[in-house]
Structure formats: C-alpha cells, structure tokens
Amino acid sequence: MPLDANEDRTGFAELALRPELLGALSGLGYEEPTPIQREAIPPLLEGHDLLGQAATGTGKTAAFALPVLQRMEKDRSATAPMALVLVPTRELAVQVSEAVHRYGKDIGARVLPIYGGQPIGRQLRALERGVDVVVATPGRAIDHMGRGTLNLDQLKMVVLDEADEMLDMGFAEDIDQILQAVPEQRQTVLFSATMPPRIDRMARSHLREPVRIQIGRETTPQGEAPRVRQVAYVVSRAHKPAALGRVLDVEAPTAAIVFCRTRDEVDQLTETLNGRGYRAESLHGGISQEQRDRVMNRLRAGTADLLVATDVAARGLDVDQLTHVINYNVPSAPESYVHRIGRVGRAGREGVAITLAEPREHSMLKTIERVTKQKIEIEKIPTVADLRARRLELTRAALHESLLEDDLASFRVVVESLTDEFDLVEVALAAVKLAHEASGAAADEEEIPEVAPRTERPRREQSGPGGVGGARRGRGPTAGMTRLFVGAGRAARIRPQDLVGAIANESRLNGRDIGAIEIADRFSLVEVPEEAAEDVISALRGATIKGRRVQVRRERDTTA
C-alpha cells in the first residue's frame, strides 16, 4: 500500500509529492531529500524552467524525475511521450531510465531508453506501443525524429542532463534541432556539473526566465574537514607505481578507482598492484560486456577493492561503496577531473580524491584549481616511517576490534601456559608481532625521492577536441592515441564537429577523448584513444555521417 502523505517517514512529504511517489521513495529507503532535490523540486512542481549546476552524486536524477512523474496521469494511455530526457551516454540513459521506472512503478510509468549500439527494432516496437518518458542520447533521438517514430507533439517537459558533457561530445547542433522541434509551451530543465559560457548561452536560447540553483558538494563548517579531501603528490614518472602503492597502503581504501590514460597502462598497473597484494581488476575498451559485468559485480561484492580503468571504460559507473578516486595522471581537462571526483563523497559520505602529478603537470593542477574553485593540497609522498606507523595503527585497530567482538576464551590456555615462563607484556608483544607480520606488512621499503614541481606552462602537443591539426600531417599520433581513417572529407562537406558528434553518439567516447582531426578533400583522420579504436570502428560501421555511410578503419599510408 502506498503511504499517505501524512504517514510519510521519508521526509519528502513537505515537497507535496503524490502518495504513489512517496510510497516508492519509502520502499527504496530514501530518508531525506538531498539539497538539490529540496531546492529544485518545488519550482519544478510550480512549472518554472530551471537551470541547475550540480555535481555528480548530488541526487539530481530524482530532482527532475519526481516532478516529471508528478505531472503524469496514472496509467496514462497516450502513445506519445510526455517527457524527454537527453543524456550524453548510453550508460547514463540506462541508469536514468531505471531510476524513473523505480520511482514511477505505482503509477504505471512507461519508460524507454534509446541510444546507439542497441537494436533499433526493439526501440521502434516500444515507441509504437506507447511510452510516457523517453531517455535518449541526442543522436539517437534525431534518428527517430527523422524516421517519424519519435512523436514530440505531446511533450510537457524536456530535461537536459549533464549538458556540459553533451556539448563536449559535439551534440550542440543536435540539441538545438531537438528543442526547435518540441512544443513551445513546455517546461525545460537543464543540469550541468560545470557552467561554462556556452551553457549559459544555451540556457538563454531555450529556457524562459529559469530558476537558477547551484548545488556544490556539501559544505562543511569552518575548521572541519571537507566531504571530499582533494590532495596531489608530485612524483617522477619512474617512481609512480611505488608512490601509488605507498599511498594506497597509507589510505587503505574500502574501494577505489584508479584512472589511467591508456589500455596498456591499465593492464601494467593492474599487474603491479596485484603483485603488491591488492585485489585489483582492470577495465578498458578491450574488455567485453560480459567481462565488464563480472568485474563490476566483484567490486560491488567486495571481492575486489581496486578498479584500474580508462575514462572511456569507466563512464557511467556508479559504485556506492567507493571511497577513493585516484588520478594516476593529471586529467587533461578540468571537466574530466570534476566528473571523476564526483564519484566519491556522495549522499554525505566522506571521500578522497588523489592525483599523482609529474613535475611538468603542476601547472595543470593549478588550472583545475582555478576552474573548479577548489583547493588541491600538495602533500609529500608518505615516508617509510609514515608507512610503518600506519601499518602498526592498522594492526592495533584489528586487535582492538577482536578484543571487542571476538570470543577469545579458547585461547586463554595458551596465554596462561606462557605466563608461567614469560612476563604477560612480553607474551602480548610477541602476539602483536605475529599479527602484524601476518597482515602482510613489508619488512623494509625504499624511500621515494622528492621532486620539485615545474612552474612553467607545458606545451600542448595536439589540437583540442574537434581541432584541425594540419601541422601534425606526416607525424605519428599522440602517445596513447591511434589515428582512424574516415572515407569522407571536405568534398562531402565534413566538418570536425560532424566527426566528433558521430563518434560520441555511437561509441563510449566523448568530445574530450578525441584528439587531433585532419580533414582532406576525400578523407579525414581522427585521433582516438588506442584502447577505444576497435570499439569506435565497430560502432561507426552501421552509422551515417552527413547522411552517408563511410568507410572507417585504422590509418594506413594514405600517401601511397
């Protein structure tokens, strides 16, 4: 039975939500609205447009999903959707769709995710039967609009979720085209983790006098530690593996994601960490969906405690028990840093974001600080003495827990027999020594040398996403990248944004993952991460660019 609003024990009653939604929230164990839910839901229920800046993990899905469902008639029979949610990736499309379905189960909400990489026939059949809420990537929404299978005439609400990600992925024109096709009298909601000027321009173009809210990570009173502790260690490349092991030993995370740039780096680091006794799993574009599911199940079940991954493979992951995010390299864009650290410190829990920076990357840290307006503390790599002290503290904590919780009566005879010959303190010392050694503590460690950060600005080696790297012709791709040959160029009116949009729509990549782009008369060359190359080629095999199918393969000698 759904709870009556007066019986609601979740704290959502003050938001005037319908009883069916309150019952679903209670059944899911939701106790109190998060700050963004408390700020966003009332103006949305009043019909206002909304522009919200909110980090990942603040509860924004429920902040827009609950008002959408509040406006829907129970057991609605119309076939055309009343709400459209646009998201950047297929993983997020699935997550949002599942969440809306859970919240709206008692009102019979019909929810459909549509995205590239899924058989379109299944989506066509579902749309023909009728849906209430469509959660779509922009490119696939455009495909259905072109086919006449996505009817937007009855839309009451449009939500742009993670709008900055969608713009980075080259979806700006698609979003404009979609918003020009929806009814003028609709409610529009835009959420973004960052608020660059282009987001503000989009809001001015498509939102009407929006309510503006900004929800950062939960602030803490002065003098208290922040929810997400952000630190960086400056270390030479040669000592990075040892430094990471040292930091992990001191931090002792419950579960952590370590971000690397390339597939090879992921595999090598995973092997190194397993050699140090950690239960590490790798995740990159060379792993099948079945393997990916097994890895994630082991992490969630606690049989693995470290996930070593590329940005591409980790996109869309949501792990509740995550305590640490570690950047093995400094992210190339501040937005990447924001999205990575958004995976910890959720729902009021504490989290740690750690970055290992080479001396030349120090200025990139300063750029991230400037953009995010958050301080990243530069700390010294823990010393051998720090490590030994930490390991002894872990041993003490384990003994303390055993003294409080374990039944130790069966061991009393051992202690009593030894105290006939030795002092009780000496017996205890010997027991602590054995427990400490059994924990796997190393006998000795080499000190990791300190290095000073370089203050000069590093030179860029390639043009940014969608840039035309004409100066790169004849040179090899950037380290960790590979070039793809696309059989269309200027003669087909191909532009950089066309290539970025096609790749981002059909594969796991976003705009920031794509490197230099060269467009010739009859072909184009696009840099993508080496570990994602085959995924991109496979994804584009059935796709169209500028309305035409094109050949996509790894680059060969195009001058021969």
Buried (B, 14 or more C-beta within 10 A) or exposed (E): EBBEBEEBEBBBBEBEBBBBBBBBBBBEEBEEBBBBBBBBBBBBBEEBBBBBBBBBBBBBBBBBBBBBBBBBEEEBEEBBBBBBBBBBBBBBBBBBBBBBBBBBBBBBBBBBBBBBBBEBEEBBEBBEEBBBBBBBBBBBBBBBBEEEBBBBEBBBBBBBBBBBBBBBBBBBBBBBBBBEBBEEEBBBBBBBBBBBEEBEEBBEEBBEEBBBBEBBBBEEEEEEEBBBBBBBBBBEEEBBBBBBBBBBBBBBBEBBBBBBBBBBBBBBBBEBBBEBEBEBBBBBBBBEEEEBEBBBEBBBEEEBBBBBBBBBBBBBBBBEEBBBBBBBBBBBBBBBBBBBBBBBBBEEBEBBBBBBBBBBBBBBBBBBBEBBEBEBEBEEBBBBEBBBEBBBEBBEEBBEEEEEEEEEEEEEEEEEEBEEEEEEEEBEEEBBEEBBEEEEBBEEBEEBEEBEBBEEEEEEEBBBBBBBBEEBEEEEBBEBBBBBBBBBBEEBEBBBBBBBBBBBBBBBBBBBBBBBBBBBEEBBBBBBBBBBBEBBBEBBEEBEBEEEEBEBEEBEEEEE
